[in-house]
Amino acid sequence: MSLQRLLAALVFVSTIAHPALAQNVTDSHLQRIAAAKAVRVCIWPDYYSITYRNPRTQQLTGVDIDMANELGKDLGVGVQFVDSSFAKLIEDVTQDHCDVAMFAIGVTPLRAEKLRFTKPHLASDIFAITTKSNRRIKGWDDIDKSGTVVAVAKGTLHEPVMKSKLKAAQLLVLDTPFAREQEVQSGRADVFITDYPYSQRFLANAEWARLVSPPGEYHVTPYAYAIKPGDDIWHARLERFVADIKRDGRLLASAKQHGLSLIVAH
């Protein structure tokens, strides 16, 4: 059923059975999407294997680029990508700069207070990146020690997690992921904290980078899609989409293509 027909059916049924719901249907993001014939998707274009824009070709790739395009197909509309970031996430979603944010957003208590999430489609533990020449960090247990400097990017889920986890090391909060990486490469910080997808970018492209993995589960975070609170109809449609891509294999196929099959949520 096309998006336009679905909306018409919802309005008809709700008007007869639940008159108060009819206004909710017409106010839903689905109504705007149908009228515009496009769904606006917030992305962070520096998220390797998730929503990554190649600086040379400007082509967007990643599992959530694939899934956003699948969402557009399912809705029968085009996809308009809107550049965002973790620092701007809440503002962009709540101020209606996009209909949905799709860039593997970690579900944290702070974000859950401001945003509404779908069920998770991915889940990742935390990892660290250091330099191959760093003599202080041999393993995970060397990170939280006096004198160690741990860099995180402001606005990411790693900021509050590491604030609560670190007891002896110094936490350095930087404005951008790039600044975080520069601090480690220069030796001013010992490690920066990231997740599985982003760590793969460094293992593949930075000759200086070395992965430090926790010996066991450290802090696994579910990743989901985020919308503005309310709008039950739009949220229900996205929940159905997430269930569909898990069941029919589209999510797993894309995750395998981008090297993320290990973190697909079931």
N, C-alpha and C positions, 0 to 999 in steps of 0.2 A: 504494500500500500504506500502511495506517495505521501510525502510530508503534508502536502496541502489537504489530501483526502483524510489523513489521520486527524488533522486539526479540526476539519469540518465535522467529522464523526464525534470527536470529543466535545465540541461545542454543542452539537445536537443532543447528545446523551445527557450532558451535564445540565443543560437548560431544562430538560424534562424532569430528570431525577433529582438534581441538586442545583437549583437556580443560582445559589451563591457561588458555585464553582465555576460558572460560565465566565465570570470576570477574571478568575485566576487563569483560565485557559487563554483568553485573549491577551493577558498580561505576560504570558510565558515567553521565555526566550525562543521557544519553538515558533511562536507567531512571528517574531521579528526575523528569524532565520528563513522562514517560508517566504515572507514578503521580500527580503533582500536576496533570496536565492543563494545565500552564502552563509557559512558558519565561520565566525571569527575565533581563531585558536591562538591563544598566547603561547609563545615558546621562548626558551632561552637558547639562542643560536650558537652558544659556545659549549654545549653539553654533548661531548663526543659520544656517538652511538645512540644518543637519545633524540636530540634535536640540534643537529650540528650543521652550520653553514660553512661550506668549504671557502676559505678566503680567496682562493684563486678562481674558482668557477662560480662561486655564489650559489651553488646547488645545495639544497637542504636534504639531509639524509638522517636516518636514525629510526628507532623503533616507534617513537611517538609521532614522527612525521608520517610514517607508514600508517599508523593507526588513525591519525587525523584525516588522512585521505580516505581511509576506509569508512570513517564516520560520515564524511561528506557523501560518499557513494550510498551508504545506507539511508541517509536523509534525502538523497536526490538533489543535493545542492553542491555548489563549489566550496572551496576552502580558502579562507583569507588568513594568512599567518601574520601575527602581530608580535613584534619583538618585545620581550619582557626580560625579567631576571628574578632571582630569588629575593633581591632587595626590594623590587617593585611589585612583586607578585600580588600581595594583598590589595594594594591600591589599584592595580590594573583590573583585577577581577571585580572588586566591590564597586569600582567606578564605571563598570560596564565598558571597559576598553576592549573586552573580548567576551565571548559567550562561554568559553571554557578554557582553562589552562591545562595544557597537555605537555608537560616536560618532566615526567617522573618526579612529582612533587612529594617529598617526604611528609607523611602525616604526623604532625607533632601537636602536642596540646595547645601551644600558642596559635598555630595556624588553624586548628580545629575550632577555636573560639571565633575566628573571623571568616572562615570559609566553610563550604560544604563539600565533602569528598564523596567520590564513588568508592566502591569496594576496590581494594588494591589489585593492580595488575603486575607489579614487580615488588621485590623486597631485597634490600642489600644491607650487608654489614658495613662497618667502617674499616677503612684501610689507611695506611700512611705511606707517603712518598718521601724518601730522603735521597741524598746523592750517593753514588757509588764510592766516593772518597770519604764519606763521613765515618769517623772512627768511633764516635760516641754511641751511635745507634747500630747495634748488631742484630737486635731482635725487638719484639714488641715490648718486652719488660724493661727495655732501656729508655722508653719514651718518658714515662712519668717519674723522672728523677731530677733532683736539684741541679740547676744549670742548663737543663734542656729547654729549648725554645720551640713551642708548637704553634704553627700558624694555621689559622682558619679564615675563611671568607665570611665577611659580615652578611647576615641575613640567611645563611645556609643553616640546615639543621645541625651541622657540626658545631656551630658556635655554642648553643645551649648545652648540647651533649658533653662537649669537652670541658665546659665550665663546671659541670657537675662531676665529671669523672676525674679530672686532674687534681692531684693533691700536692705535688712537689714541683712539677714543671711550670714554666712560665707560658701563659697563653697569649698569643699575639693575634689580635683581630684586625684584619685588613679589609679595605673597602672592596677589593675585587679579587677574583681567583688568580688573575695574572700577577697581582702584587704578592699574593701568597706564594706563588711559584718562584718569583724572583728572589724572595727572601731566602728560600731554601737553596736555590741554585747558587746564590752569592755566598752562602754560608752564615748569613745573619740569623737564620732559623735552622733548626735541625730537621724538622719534618713538617709537611703540611698534611692535613687530614682531608680525606675525600671518600668517595664510595667506589664500588666495583666498576661501574661504567666509566667514570672519569679516570680512574687509575689506568684503565686500558689504553687511554690516549697517550699516557706518558711511557708506558712500557713499549708502545709501538713507535713512538716518535721522538722521544728525548733520550739521547745516548747517556746522559748523566744520571738518569733517574733509576732508583731501585725501590721495589715494592717491599713494604713491611706489613705482614699480615698478622692479625691476632691469632693466638694458638687455639682458641675456641671461639664460640659466639661472644661478641663484645657488646654490640648494640644494633641489632637488626631493626631496620625501619621499613615499614610498608610504604610503597609509592602508589599514588592514585591520581585521578584527575580532579580538578577543583573548579567549583562554580560559586557564584554569589549565594549567600544563604537564602532560603526560601525556594520558590519555584519548584514545587513538588513534581510537576509534570515534566519539566526539563531534566530534573534529577533522575526520575524514573526511566526516562528514555535513555539516558547515559548509562544507568545501571544495566539496562537490557543490552546495550551495546557492549559493555565490558563482559557480560556473561556470554554473549554471542561469540566474541573474538576468542575467548578462552575455549569454548565448546567446539567451534568449527576449525580451530587450528591456526587462524590467521595470526594471533599474537605469538604463538610459539614459533611459527615459520619465520616471522620477522625477527624475533629475538635470536634465533639461530643464525640468521643472515648477518646480524650485527654483533655476534659474539656474546649474547646476553642470556642464553638459554638457562644458565645456572641460577638466574635470579627471577625467573618467571614465577609469579604467585599463582597458586591453584585454588 
